[in-house]
């Protein structure tokens, strides 16, 4: 006798049967725009280290204890001005 309530369950779909929708990650955000880069012409004749020291001193003078990641900000400003933050330099 065949029962109408069957306990048969179909097998799960194989991985190749499951549609895969892979979306690429979003692009990284653009670097923050520095509102005032009048400092760039002043840095043009300086070495990267001299420029880093100059900008670091200016940032520290204007922040007066406001906590930000100074080294990240310094790197962004120098990059916008065509300079590179020296590898071991830290603005403290």
C-alpha positions as CSV (number, residue, x, y, z in Angstrom):
1,X,0.0,0.0,0.0
2,X,1.3,3.4,-0.9
3,X,0.7,6.2,1.5
4,X,-0.2,9.7,0.3
5,X,2.0,11.4,2.8
6,X,5.4,10.5,1.6
7,X,8.6,11.2,3.5
8,X,10.6,11.6,0.4
9,X,12.6,14.8,0.2
10,X,14.3,15.9,-3.0
11,X,18.1,16.2,-2.7
12,X,19.5,19.6,-2.1
13,X,20.7,21.4,-5.3
14,X,24.3,20.9,-6.2
15,X,26.6,24.0,-5.9
16,X,26.7,24.3,-9.7
17,X,22.9,24.7,-9.7
18,X,22.9,27.6,-7.3
19,X,23.3,31.0,-9.1
20,X,26.2,33.0,-7.8
21,X,26.0,36.7,-7.9
22,X,29.4,38.2,-7.2
23,X,29.6,41.9,-7.1
24,X,33.0,43.6,-6.9
25,X,33.8,45.6,-3.9
26,X,33.1,49.3,-4.2
27,X,36.1,51.5,-5.1
28,X,37.9,53.1,-2.3
29,X,36.8,56.6,-1.5
30,X,38.9,59.4,-3.0
31,X,41.4,61.1,-0.6
32,X,40.0,64.0,1.3
33,X,40.3,67.3,-0.5
34,X,42.4,69.7,1.4
35,X,40.6,73.1,1.3
36,X,43.7,75.2,1.3
37,X,46.9,74.0,-0.3
38,X,48.6,77.3,-0.5
39,X,51.4,75.6,1.3
40,X,52.4,73.6,-1.8
41,X,54.4,76.4,-3.5
42,X,56.3,76.9,-0.2
43,X,57.3,73.2,-0.2
44,X,58.5,73.0,-3.8
45,X,62.1,73.8,-3.0
46,X,62.3,71.5,0.0
47,X,63.4,67.9,0.4
48,X,60.7,65.5,1.5
49,X,62.0,65.5,5.1
50,X,62.2,69.3,5.2
51,X,58.6,69.5,3.9
52,X,57.4,66.9,6.4
53,X,59.0,68.8,9.3
54,X,57.5,72.1,8.0
55,X,54.0,70.8,7.6
56,X,54.1,68.8,10.9
57,X,55.0,72.0,12.8
58,X,52.2,73.9,11.1
59,X,49.6,71.1,11.8
60,X,50.7,70.9,15.5
61,X,50.5,74.7,15.9
62,X,47.0,74.9,14.5
63,X,45.5,71.8,16.2
64,X,46.3,72.8,19.8
65,X,45.4,69.5,21.3
66,X,42.6,68.4,19.0
67,X,43.1,64.6,18.5
68,X,43.5,63.5,14.9
69,X,45.8,61.1,13.2
70,X,48.5,63.7,12.4
71,X,50.7,61.3,10.4
72,X,47.8,60.3,8.1
73,X,46.9,64.0,7.6
74,X,50.5,64.9,7.0
75,X,50.9,62.1,4.5
76,X,47.8,63.3,2.6
77,X,48.9,66.9,2.5
78,X,52.4,66.0,1.3
79,X,51.1,63.7,-1.4
80,X,48.8,66.4,-2.7
81,X,51.9,68.6,-2.9
82,X,53.9,66.0,-4.8
83,X,56.0,65.1,-1.8
84,X,56.5,61.8,0.0
85,X,56.4,61.3,3.8
86,X,59.8,59.8,4.7
87,X,59.4,56.2,5.8
88,X,60.5,56.6,9.4
89,X,59.3,60.1,10.1
90,X,56.6,60.6,12.7
91,X,55.0,63.9,13.5
92,X,54.8,63.8,17.3
